[in-house]
């Protein structure tokens, strides 16, 4: 990849990480000072992570690929490395809760 694209990606990645830190800090403040339930906080944290992943996906697509690679390759790549492990982890967590109810 070109040095310009690499620098652009570094800037975008650091910006997204910094913004997610600010959002998680705000979420932590809400959880501490308001009667926020655990499930609400968990869904809000999952939403922040989802926004971060989508933003990085779009930024990486625009920065590096520029339609040199077909869209189906990008979908296969992200479903293999990003979505399937999360689904497996959620399935394993669900199985754990079934076996060991709280």
C-alpha positions in Angstrom: 0.0 0.0 0.0 1.1 3.5 -0.6 2.5 5.6 2.3 -0.3 8.1 1.9 -3.0 5.4 2.2 -1.2 4.0 5.3 -1.0 7.4 7.0 -4.6 8.0 6.2 -5.6 4.6 7.7 -3.5 5.3 10.8 -5.2 8.6 11.3 -8.7 7.1 10.8 -8.0 4.2 13.1 -6.6 6.4 15.9 -9.5 8.8 15.6 -12.1 5.9 15.8 -10.3 4.5 18.8 -10.2 7.9 20.6 -13.9 8.5 19.8 -14.8 5.1 21.1 -12.9 5.8 24.3 -14.9 9.0 24.8 -18.1 7.2 24.2 -17.2 4.4 26.6 -16.2 7.0 29.2 -19.6 8.7 28.8 -21.3 5.3 29.1 -19.3 4.6 32.3 -20.4 8.0 33.7 -24.0 7.2 32.9 -23.7 3.7 34.6 -22.1 5.2 37.7 -24.3 8.2 38.3 -27.7 7.0 36.9 -29.7 3.9 37.7 -28.7 2.2 34.5 -29.3 -1.5 34.3 -26.6 -3.9 33.3 -28.4 -5.0 30.2 -28.9 -1.5 29.0 -25.2 -0.7 29.6 -24.3 -3.9 27.8 -26.4 -3.1 24.8 -25.0 0.4 24.7 -21.5 -0.9 24.8 -22.3 -3.4 22.0 -23.7 -0.6 20.0 -20.5 1.4 20.4 -18.4 -1.6 19.3 -20.8 -2.1 16.3 -20.4 1.5 15.3 -16.6 1.3 15.6 -16.5 -1.9 13.5 -18.7 -0.4 10.8 -16.7 2.8 10.7 -13.4 1.0 10.4 -14.9 -1.3 7.7 -16.1 1.6 5.5 -12.8 3.5 6.1 -10.7 0.5 5.2 -12.7 -0.1 2.1 -12.4 3.5 0.9 -8.7 3.8 1.9 -7.2 0.6 0.6 -9.4 -1.1 -2.0 -10.8 1.6 -4.2 -12.8 -1.0 -6.1 -9.7 -3.0 -7.1 -11.2 -6.0 -5.3 -14.7 -7.2 -5.8 -17.2 -6.5 -3.1 -17.9 -10.3 -2.6 -14.2 -10.7 -1.5 -14.6 -8.0 1.1 -17.9 -9.5 2.4 -16.3 -13.0 2.6 -13.2 -11.6 4.4 -15.2 -9.7 7.1 -17.7 -12.5 7.6 -14.8 -14.9 8.1 -12.6 -12.8 10.4 -15.1 -10.5 12.1 -18.6 -11.8 12.2 -18.3 -15.6 12.5 -16.0 -15.5 15.6 -18.5 -13.1 17.3 -21.3 -15.5 16.5 -19.3 -18.5 17.8 -18.5 -16.5 21.0 -22.2 -15.6 21.5 -23.2 -19.2 20.9 -20.6 -20.4 23.4 -21.8 -17.8 25.9 -25.4 -18.9 25.4 -24.5 -22.5 25.9 -22.7 -21.6 29.1 -25.8 -19.8 30.4 -28.0 -22.8 29.6 -25.7 -25.2 31.4 -25.0 -22.8 34.4 -28.1 -20.6 34.9 -27.5 -17.6 37.1 
